Amino acid sequence: MPEKARVAVLISGSGTNMAALLYASRAQGCPYEIVLVASNNPDAGGLKLAEAEGVPTFCLPHKGMARADHDMAMDAAIRASGAQWVALAGYMRILTPDFVAGWDGRMVNIHPSLLPKYKGLHTHERALEAGDSHGGCTVHLVTAELDDGPVLGQTPVAIVPGDTADSLAARVLIAEHQLYSRCLAALVARETSPEWLTGQVRAHALALPDADEVLSHGMACFGIVKGKKFAYVASDHHGDGRHALLVKISGADEQAQLIENDPARYYRPAYFGDGWIAIRLDLGDTDWDAIAAWLARSWRSVAPKKLTTLIDAADAF
């Protein structure tokens, strides 16, 4: 089984969604673990629960601190915990763009409405006042704009006659506890999913001029149309249990240097020789901008001059 993804949870209150994430993480086969519960509120009940459950905690009151300074300190604590992901669970702070950017694509939130409806506060009152048939909850990736990131999952909750904001909120909270752990598990698991990883490589590779894809020895293979190949995706190649991108490099010296500097990520691909390097994609922390750069470099090494000349001309502008 792959190593579990490490998640930090930020709370400001009772931490019921944090507890739901924590207890789900202890079920057999769950792909994540909670490595830190952090708060801006020293009286947050969720901190005591986390401590009782043996989860490390961190608290830094925000009063008297500039928002950017508080975010920077929270970020430092999260990174010191080894967390790869951040889950907001009733964290009642608007985060600075710099904090959000530092966890781009790796921070999630749960919101008690069916987004894009009713961003912000008082969601249940607003749903009742509008005469909606359903309230609900949404799990989404966090972006700099409040409650606006890509939706990962939603659960509608029927509004029944006589509902108040409190009665609706109580049922929506049950839905939140069910939805959040499933969405978080699906999100972190895709980091080691061969299909998702190959899809990410495909999107970057086929964005290059005159690139196409074929299947070669069971591997997705990318090359110039009617020309040379510049990348392969190896999944459990010869039973090695790894999912990796294979790209062209300058030769044996560069290959050896890459492997020496980061042996967990880089390795010599079997049967490909000194002119190629394998880059692990399944470690859970792939830098996709770096992968795009590797693909572009490899493409350039095999592309005919007429293509590279056009690219150079475009780059000049």
C-alpha positions as a Markdown table, in Angstrom:
| # | Residue | x | y | z |
|---|---|---|---|---|
| 1 | Met | 0.0 | 0.0 | 0.0 |
| 2 | Pro | 1.4 | 3.5 | -0.9 |
| 3 | Glu | 2.4 | 5.8 | 2.0 |
| 4 | Lys | -0.5 | 7.8 | 3.3 |
| 5 | Ala | -0.9 | 11.4 | 2.3 |
| 6 | Arg | -0.2 | 13.7 | 5.3 |
| 7 | Val | -2.9 | 16.3 | 6.0 |
| 8 | Ala | -3.0 | 19.3 | 8.4 |
| 9 | Val | -6.5 | 20.4 | 9.5 |
| 10 | Leu | -7.2 | 24.0 | 10.4 |
| 11 | Ile | -10.0 | 24.7 | 12.9 |
| 12 | Ser | -11.5 | 27.6 | 14.9 |
| 13 | Gly | -14.1 | 25.9 | 16.9 |
| 14 | Ser | -15.5 | 22.5 | 18.0 |
| 15 | Gly | -13.8 | 20.7 | 15.2 |
| 16 | Thr | -16.6 | 18.2 | 14.3 |
| 17 | Asn | -15.5 | 18.1 | 10.6 |
| 18 | Met | -11.9 | 17.6 | 11.8 |
| 19 | Ala | -13.1 | 14.7 | 13.9 |
| 20 | Ala | -15.0 | 13.2 | 10.9 |
| 21 | Leu | -11.8 | 13.4 | 8.9 |
| 22 | Leu | -9.7 | 12.0 | 11.7 |
| 23 | Tyr | -11.9 | 9.0 | 12.3 |
| 24 | Ala | -12.3 | 8.3 | 8.6 |
| 25 | Ser | -8.5 | 8.3 | 8.3 |
| 26 | Arg | -8.3 | 5.4 | 10.7 |
| 27 | Ala | -10.5 | 3.1 | 8.6 |
| 28 | Gln | -8.7 | 0.4 | 6.7 |
| 29 | Gly | -7.6 | 1.6 | 3.2 |
| 30 | Cys | -8.0 | 5.3 | 3.9 |
| 31 | Pro | -5.2 | 7.0 | 1.8 |
| 32 | Tyr | -4.6 | 9.9 | 4.2 |
| 33 | Glu | -3.6 | 10.6 | 7.8 |
| 34 | Ile | -4.0 | 13.7 | 10.0 |
| 35 | Val | -0.5 | 14.9 | 11.1 |
| 36 | Leu | -1.5 | 18.3 | 12.7 |
| 37 | Val | -4.6 | 20.1 | 13.9 |
| 38 | Ala | -3.9 | 23.9 | 14.1 |
| 39 | Ser | -6.1 | 26.7 | 15.2 |
| 40 | Asn | -6.2 | 30.5 | 15.7 |
| 41 | Asn | -8.4 | 30.0 | 18.8 |
| 42 | Pro | -6.9 | 28.6 | 22.0 |
| 43 | Asp | -10.4 | 27.8 | 23.2 |
| 44 | Ala | -11.3 | 25.7 | 20.2 |
| 45 | Gly | -12.8 | 22.4 | 21.5 |
| 46 | Gly | -11.3 | 20.6 | 18.6 |
| 47 | Leu | -7.8 | 21.1 | 19.9 |
| 48 | Lys | -8.6 | 19.1 | 23.1 |
| 49 | Leu | -10.1 | 16.3 | 21.0 |
| 50 | Ala | -7.1 | 16.1 | 18.8 |
| 51 | Glu | -4.8 | 16.0 | 21.8 |
| 52 | Ala | -6.8 | 13.2 | 23.3 |
| 53 | Glu | -6.6 | 11.3 | 20.1 |
| 54 | Gly | -2.8 | 11.7 | 20.0 |
| 55 | Val | -2.7 | 14.1 | 17.1 |
| 56 | Pro | -0.1 | 16.9 | 17.3 |
| 57 | Thr | -1.6 | 20.4 | 17.7 |
| 58 | Phe | -0.6 | 24.0 | 17.2 |
| 59 | Cys | -2.3 | 27.2 | 18.3 |
| 60 | Leu | -1.5 | 30.8 | 17.6 |
| 61 | Pro | -4.1 | 33.5 | 18.5 |
| 62 | His | -4.5 | 36.0 | 15.7 |
| 63 | Lys | -5.4 | 39.0 | 17.9 |
| 64 | Gly | -2.8 | 41.7 | 17.7 |
| 65 | Met | -1.1 | 40.1 | 14.7 |
| 66 | Ala | -1.0 | 41.3 | 11.1 |
| 67 | Arg | -2.9 | 38.9 | 8.9 |
| 68 | Ala | 0.1 | 38.2 | 6.8 |
| 69 | Asp | 2.3 | 37.5 | 9.8 |
| 70 | His | -0.3 | 35.1 | 11.3 |
| 71 | Asp | -0.6 | 33.3 | 8.0 |
| 72 | Met | 3.1 | 33.0 | 7.7 |
| 73 | Ala | 3.4 | 31.5 | 11.2 |
| 74 | Met | 0.6 | 29.0 | 10.5 |
| 75 | Asp | 2.2 | 28.0 | 7.2 |
| 76 | Ala | 5.5 | 27.4 | 8.9 |
| 77 | Ala | 3.8 | 25.1 | 11.5 |
| 78 | Ile | 2.0 | 23.2 | 8.8 |
| 79 | Arg | 5.2 | 22.7 | 6.8 |
| 80 | Ala | 7.1 | 21.7 | 9.9 |
| 81 | Ser | 4.6 | 18.9 | 10.5 |
| 82 | Gly | 5.4 | 17.4 | 7.1 |
| 83 | Ala | 1.9 | 17.9 | 5.8 |
| 84 | Gln | 1.4 | 17.7 | 2.1 |
| 85 | Trp | -2.3 | 18.9 | 2.1 |
| 86 | Val | -4.3 | 21.3 | 4.1 |
| 87 | Ala | -8.0 | 20.8 | 5.0 |
| 88 | Leu | -10.0 | 23.8 | 6.4 |
| 89 | Ala | -12.6 | 22.6 | 8.8 |
| 90 | Gly | -14.4 | 25.6 | 10.3 |
| 91 | Tyr | -11.4 | 27.8 | 10.1 |
| 92 | Met | -12.9 | 31.3 | 10.5 |
| 93 | Arg | -10.1 | 33.3 | 8.9 |
| 94 | Ile | -9.9 | 34.8 | 5.4 |
| 95 | Leu | -6.5 | 33.7 | 4.1 |
| 96 | Thr | -4.0 | 35.9 | 2.4 |
| 97 | Pro | -3.4 | 35.3 | -1.3 |
| 98 | Asp | 0.2 | 34.3 | -0.5 |
| 99 | Phe | -0.9 | 31.6 | 1.9 |
| 100 | Val | -3.4 | 30.3 | -0.6 |
| 101 | Ala | -0.8 | 30.3 | -3.4 |
| 102 | Gly | 1.6 | 28.3 | -1.3 |
| 103 | Trp | -0.9 | 25.5 | -1.2 |
| 104 | Asp | -2.3 | 25.8 | -4.7 |
| 105 | Gly | -4.2 | 22.7 | -5.6 |
| 106 | Arg | -3.5 | 21.2 | -2.1 |
| 107 | Met | -5.9 | 23.0 | 0.2 |
| 108 | Val | -9.5 | 22.1 | 0.5 |
| 109 | Asn | -12.5 | 23.5 | 2.3 |
| 110 | Ile | -16.1 | 22.4 | 3.1 |
| 111 | His | -18.9 | 25.0 | 2.8 |
| 112 | Pro | -22.5 | 24.6 | 4.1 |
| 113 | Ser | -24.3 | 25.4 | 0.8 |
| 114 | Leu | -24.5 | 24.1 | -2.7 |
| 115 | Leu | -22.0 | 26.4 | -4.2 |
| 116 | Pro | -22.0 | 28.7 | -6.1 |
| 117 | Lys | -25.1 | 29.6 | -4.1 |
| 118 | Tyr | -24.7 | 31.4 | -0.8 |
| 119 | Lys | -21.0 | 32.0 | -0.5 |
| 120 | Gly | -19.9 | 33.4 | 2.9 |
| 121 | Leu | -22.0 | 33.3 | 6.1 |
| 122 | His | -25.7 | 32.6 | 7.0 |
| 123 | Thr | -26.1 | 30.0 | 4.3 |
| 124 | His | -29.1 | 28.2 | 5.8 |
| 125 | Glu | -31.1 | 31.3 | 6.5 |
| 126 | Arg | -30.5 | 32.4 | 2.9 |
| 127 | Ala | -31.6 | 29.1 | 1.5 |
| 128 | Leu | -34.8 | 29.2 | 3.6 |
| 129 | Glu | -35.5 | 32.8 | 2.6 |
| 130 | Ala | -35.1 | 32.0 | -1.1 |
| 131 | Gly | -37.6 | 29.1 | -0.8 |
| 132 | Asp | -35.1 | 26.6 | -2.0 |
| 133 | Ser | -36.1 | 22.9 | -2.0 |
| 134 | His | -32.6 | 21.9 | -0.8 |
| 135 | Gly | -29.7 | 23.1 | 1.2 |
| 136 | Gly | -26.5 | 21.2 | 1.2 |
| 137 | Cys | -22.7 | 21.2 | 1.4 |
| 138 | Thr | -19.8 | 21.5 | -1.0 |
| 139 | Val | -16.2 | 20.4 | -0.8 |
| 140 | His | -13.9 | 22.5 | -3.0 |
| 141 | Leu | -10.3 | 23.4 | -3.6 |
| 142 | Val | -9.3 | 26.7 | -2.0 |
| 143 | Thr | -8.5 | 29.7 | -4.2 |
| 144 | Ala | -7.9 | 33.4 | -3.3 |
| 145 | Glu | -11.5 | 34.3 | -3.8 |
| 146 | Leu | -13.8 | 33.2 | -1.0 |
| 147 | Asp | -15.7 | 29.9 | -1.5 |
| 148 | Asp | -14.9 | 29.9 | -5.2 |
| 149 | Gly | -12.5 | 27.1 | -6.0 |
| 150 | Pro | -13.2 | 24.0 | -8.2 |
| 151 | Val | -15.9 | 21.8 | -6.7 |
| 152 | Leu | -14.8 | 18.3 | -5.7 |
| 153 | Gly | -18.2 | 17.1 | -4.4 |
| 154 | Gln | -21.6 | 18.1 | -3.2 |
| 155 | Thr | -24.5 | 16.6 | -1.2 |
| 156 | Pro | -28.0 | 18.1 | -1.4 |
| 157 | Val | -30.0 | 18.1 | 1.8 |
| 158 | Ala | -33.8 | 18.4 | 1.5 |
| 159 | Ile | -35.5 | 21.3 | 3.2 |
| 160 | Val | -38.6 | 20.0 | 5.0 |
| 161 | Pro | -41.7 | 22.0 | 6.2 |
| 162 | Gly | -41.1 | 23.8 | 9.4 |
| 163 | Asp | -37.3 | 23.8 | 9.0 |
| 164 | Thr | -35.4 | 26.5 | 10.8 |
| 165 | Ala | -31.8 | 27.5 | 10.1 |
| 166 | Asp | -30.7 | 25.4 | 13.1 |
| 167 | Ser | -32.7 | 22.3 | 12.1 |
| 168 | Leu | -31.4 | 22.5 | 8.5 |
| 169 | Ala | -27.8 | 23.1 | 9.7 |
| 170 | Ala | -28.0 | 20.0 | 11.9 |
| 171 | Arg | -28.8 | 17.8 | 8.9 |
| 172 | Val | -26.3 | 19.5 | 6.6 |
| 173 | Leu | -23.6 | 18.9 | 9.2 |
| 174 | Ile | -24.3 | 15.1 | 9.0 |
| 175 | Ala | -23.9 | 15.4 | 5.2 |
| 176 | Glu | -20.7 | 17.4 | 5.7 |
| 177 | His | -19.2 | 14.6 | 7.9 |
| 178 | Gln | -19.9 | 12.1 | 5.2 |
| 179 | Leu | -18.8 | 14.1 | 2.2 |
| 180 | Tyr | -15.6 | 15.7 | 3.4 |
| 181 | Ser | -13.6 | 12.5 | 4.1 |
| 182 | Arg | -14.7 | 10.9 | 0.8 |
| 183 | Cys | -13.7 | 13.9 | -1.3 |
| 184 | Leu | -10.4 | 14.3 | 0.6 |
| 185 | Ala | -9.6 | 10.6 | 0.1 |
| 186 | Ala | -10.3 | 10.8 | -3.6 |
| 187 | Leu | -8.2 | 13.9 | -4.0 |
| 188 | Val | -5.1 | 12.6 | -2.3 |
| 189 | Ala | -5.4 | 9.2 | -3.9 |
| 190 | Arg | -5.3 | 10.5 | -7.4 |
| 191 | Glu | -1.7 | 11.6 | -6.7 |
| 192 | Thr | -0.7 | 7.9 | -7.1 |
| 193 | Ser | -3.4 | 6.9 | -9.6 |
| 194 | Pro | -1.7 | 5.8 | -12.9 |
| 195 | Glu | -4.7 | 6.9 | -14.9 |
| 196 | Trp | -4.7 | 10.4 | -13.4 |
| 197 | Leu | -0.9 | 10.8 | -13.6 |
| 198 | Thr | -0.8 | 9.7 | -17.2 |
| 199 | Gly | -3.6 | 12.1 | -18.0 |
| 200 | Gln | -1.6 | 15.0 | -16.5 |
| 201 | Val | 1.5 | 14.1 | -18.6 |
| 202 | Arg | -0.7 | 13.7 | -21.7 |
| 203 | Ala | -2.2 | 17.2 | -21.3 |
| 204 | His | 1.3 | 18.7 | -21.1 |
| 205 | Ala | 2.9 | 16.6 | -23.9 |
| 206 | Leu | 0.1 | 17.1 | -26.4 |
| 207 | Ala | 0.2 | 20.8 | -25.9 |
| 208 | Leu | 3.6 | 20.9 | -27.6 |
| 209 | Pro | 3.7 | 21.6 | -31.3 |
| 210 | Asp | 3.1 | 18.6 | -33.7 |
| 211 | Ala | 3.1 | 16.2 | -30.7 |
| 212 | Asp | 1.1 | 12.9 | -30.9 |
| 213 | Glu | 0.6 | 9.8 | -28.8 |
| 214 | Val | 0.9 | 6.1 | -29.5 |
| 215 | Leu | 1.1 | 3.0 | -27.4 |
| 216 | Ser | 4.6 | 1.5 | -27.3 |
| 217 | His | 5.3 | -1.8 | -25.5 |
| 218 | Gly | 2.2 | -1.1 | -23.3 |
| 219 | Met | 3.4 | 2.5 | -22.5 |
| 220 | Ala | 1.9 | 5.8 | -23.4 |
| 221 | Cys | 4.5 | 7.3 | -25.8 |
| 222 | Phe | 4.7 | 10.8 | -27.1 |
| 223 | Gly | 6.6 | 12.0 | -30.2 |
| 224 | Ile | 6.6 | 14.4 | -33.1 |
| 225 | Val | 4.1 | 13.4 | -35.7 |
| 226 | Lys | 5.9 | 11.0 | -38.1 |
| 227 | Gly | 9.1 | 11.7 | -36.1 |
| 228 | Lys | 11.1 | 10.8 | -33.1 |
| 229 | Lys | 9.8 | 10.0 | -29.6 |
| 230 | Phe | 10.5 | 12.4 | -26.7 |
| 231 | Ala | 8.6 | 10.9 | -23.7 |
| 232 | Tyr | 7.1 | 7.7 | -22.3 |
| 233 | Val | 5.0 | 7.0 | -19.3 |
| 234 | Ala | 6.1 | 3.8 | -17.5 |
| 235 | Ser | 3.6 | 2.2 | -15.2 |
| 236 | Asp | 4.9 | -0.8 | -13.2 |
| 237 | His | 7.4 | -1.3 | -16.0 |
| 238 | His | 8.8 | -4.9 | -15.7 |
| 239 | Gly | 7.1 | -5.1 | -12.4 |
| 240 | Asp | 9.1 | -2.4 | -10.7 |
| 241 | Gly | 5.9 | -0.9 | -9.0 |
| 242 | Arg | 6.7 | 2.6 | -10.1 |
| 243 | His | 4.9 | 5.2 | -12.2 |
| 244 | Ala | 7.3 | 7.5 | -14.0 |
| 245 | Leu | 7.9 | 9.8 | -16.9 |
| 246 | Leu | 10.8 | 9.0 | -19.2 |
| 247 | Val | 12.4 | 11.9 | -21.0 |
| 248 | Lys | 15.6 | 12.5 | -23.0 |
| 249 | Ile | 18.6 | 14.1 | -21.3 |
| 250 | Ser | 22.2 | 15.0 | -22.4 |
| 251 | Gly | 23.9 | 11.8 | -21.4 |
| 252 | Ala | 25.4 | 9.6 | -18.7 |
| 253 | Asp | 26.9 | 12.5 | -16.6 |
| 254 | Glu | 23.5 | 14.3 | -16.3 |
| 255 | Gln | 21.8 | 11.0 | -15.6 |
| 256 | Ala | 24.2 | 10.1 | -12.8 |
| 257 | Gln | 24.0 | 13.6 | -11.3 |
| 258 | Leu | 20.2 | 13.6 | -11.2 |
| 259 | Ile | 20.1 | 10.2 | -9.5 |
| 260 | Glu | 22.7 | 11.2 | -7.0 |
| 261 | Asn | 20.9 | 14.4 | -6.0 |
| 262 | Asp | 17.5 | 12.8 | -5.6 |
| 263 | Pro | 17.6 | 9.0 | -5.8 |
| 264 | Ala | 14.0 | 8.7 | -4.6 |
| 265 | Arg | 12.7 | 10.6 | -7.6 |
| 266 | Tyr | 15.1 | 9.8 | -10.5 |
| 267 | Tyr | 16.4 | 6.5 | -11.7 |
| 268 | Arg | 17.9 | 4.9 | -14.8 |
| 269 | Pro | 15.1 | 3.4 | -16.9 |
| 270 | Ala | 15.7 | -0.2 | -17.9 |
| 271 | Tyr | 16.6 | -0.7 | -21.6 |
| 272 | Phe | 16.7 | 3.0 | -22.4 |
| 273 | Gly | 20.3 | 3.8 | -22.0 |
| 274 | Asp | 22.2 | 6.9 | -20.8 |
| 275 | Gly | 20.3 | 9.4 | -22.9 |
| 276 | Trp | 17.1 | 9.0 | -20.8 |
| 277 | Ile | 16.0 | 9.6 | -17.2 |
| 278 | Ala | 13.0 | 8.3 | -15.4 |
| 279 | Ile | 11.2 | 10.7 | -13.1 |
| 280 | Arg | 8.8 | 9.3 | -10.4 |
| 281 | Leu | 5.3 | 10.7 | -10.7 |
| 282 | Asp | 3.8 | 8.7 | -7.8 |
| 283 | Leu | 5.5 | 10.2 | -4.8 |
| 284 | Gly | 2.6 | 12.5 | -4.0 |
| 285 | Asp | 4.5 | 15.8 | -4.5 |
| 286 | Thr | 4.9 | 16.1 | -8.2 |
| 287 | Asp | 5.8 | 19.6 | -9.5 |
| 288 | Trp | 3.8 | 19.7 | -12.7 |
| 289 | Asp | 5.5 | 22.9 | -13.9 |
| 290 | Ala | 8.8 | 21.1 | -13.6 |
| 291 | Ile | 7.3 | 18.1 | -15.5 |
| 292 | Ala | 6.1 | 20.5 | -18.3 |
| 293 | Ala | 9.6 | 21.9 | -18.5 |
| 294 | Trp | 11.2 | 18.4 | -18.8 |
| 295 | Leu | 8.7 | 17.5 | -21.5 |
| 296 | Ala | 9.4 | 20.8 | -23.4 |
| 297 | Arg | 13.2 | 20.2 | -23.2 |
| 298 | Ser | 12.9 | 16.6 | -24.4 |
| 299 | Trp | 10.6 | 17.7 | -27.2 |
| 300 | Arg | 13.1 | 20.3 | -28.3 |
| 301 | Ser | 15.9 | 17.7 | -28.4 |
| 302 | Val | 14.0 | 15.7 | -31.1 |
| 303 | Ala | 11.9 | 18.4 | -32.9 |
| 304 | Pro | 13.0 | 19.4 | -36.4 |
| 305 | Lys | 14.6 | 22.8 | -36.8 |
| 306 | Lys | 11.6 | 24.3 | -38.5 |
| 307 | Leu | 9.5 | 23.7 | -35.4 |
| 308 | Thr | 12.1 | 24.9 | -32.9 |
| 309 | Thr | 12.7 | 28.0 | -35.0 |
| 310 | Leu | 9.0 | 28.9 | -34.8 |
| 311 | Ile | 9.0 | 28.4 | -31.0 |
| 312 | Asp | 12.1 | 30.6 | -30.6 |
| 313 | Ala | 10.5 | 33.3 | -32.7 |
| 314 | Ala | 7.3 | 33.2 | -30.6 |
| 315 | Asp | 9.4 | 33.3 | -27.4 |
| 316 | Ala | 11.2 | 36.4 | -28.6 |
| 317 | Phe | 7.9 | 38.3 | -28.4 |
